[in-house]
Amino acid sequence: MPPAKVGVVVARLQSTPFAVEYGGRVTAVRQTEVRARVGGILLERAYTEGSLVQEGDVLFRIDPAPYQANVALAEAQVQEAEAIVQRAQRDHRRATELLRADAGSQKARDDAAAALAQGEASLAAAQARLARARLDLDYTTVTAPISGVTSLETFPEGSLIGTGENNSLLTRITQLDPVHVAFAFNGGALAVLSQQGVRGLPAKVLLGPGPEDGPEGEVSFTDATVDPTTGMVRGRATFANADRRLIPGQFVRIRITGAARDVIRIPQAAVQQDVQGLYAYVVGQDRKAERRPIRTGRMIARDWVIEEGLQPGDRVIAEGVVKVVEGAPVEVQEAAP
């Protein structure tokens, strides 16, 4: 049987930008619950559900009347305590002057000093109650703790809300610009990426068929350990999202690009696969076909990047592969470019 006619390409190192693609999930940079910190009747929802709000914007108003009354009462108690302190100060001065003039007793001055100290303590307590009453009154106006997009209200206007776990949640706010994409990369990529420094590498979200379709960002976090169960390293990339194309919970693919490196690239037709995995045929010195197990990287145009299995100078069979039998002689001709 005559040797199979095959076309070969010579494996050569080519400078190629390093890039890997992984699946990931979009996560919010910040997400917070908006909860009531005082109870009462919910008078007003001041925002449109699903709208963008800024930090400090008013979201809800709770009936302030009971808290206004508490502030008025606390202010009166402070005034009363101030009057008591003023009287105690006068009594203490008189008792001290009389004692110096040998017209009063030490006990009278000690009693006056104790009354003054008690009055000052009562004043401090009244001032603290006033500060708390004013704080509670401020809490009746519920504002946005962060900038972001609001969710649905939890309670309608007119509801009686509280401060417990089950009756204080009013809505949620999610920051959508920027967003994170959480992903994990394997040990093979780790070896290359670690040499370049993973953090800060350019990243791109792949949303559509076009290579330019999707926001650009950078890797902002990589874990310090490899998960022993999966052999993967957790990572996170951050992307601007002013147009809200990325939604928390959405699954996407991202491409991480590193500096150029010299790699072997062979045509797609040269890469074969069977139950044992990926392989390619090379022509040995005796002009016989040799099977080489390989590990591929990413595809560039019509070429596969070969991470393991081939060496520069190997003559890789790229045409007539279906006629090749391992160990059988072949007739070599140059493959079409």
Secondary structure, 3 states (H helix, E strand, C coil): CCCEEEEEEECCEEEEEEEEEEEEEEEECCEEEEECCCCEEEEEECCCCCCEECCCCEEEEECCHHHHHHHHHHHHHHHHHHHHHHHHHHHHHHHHHHHHCCCCCHHHHHHHHHHHHHHHHHHHHHHHHHHHHHHHHHHCEEECCCCEEECCCCCCCCCEECCCCCCCEEEEEECCCCEEEEEEEEHHHHHHHHHHCCCCCEEEEECCCCCCCCCEEEEEEECCCCCCCCCEEEEEEEECCCCCCCCCCCEEEEEEEEEEEEEEEEEHHHCEEECCEEEEEEECCCCEEEEEECEEEEEECCEEEEEECCCCCCEEEEECHHHCCCCCEEEEEECCC
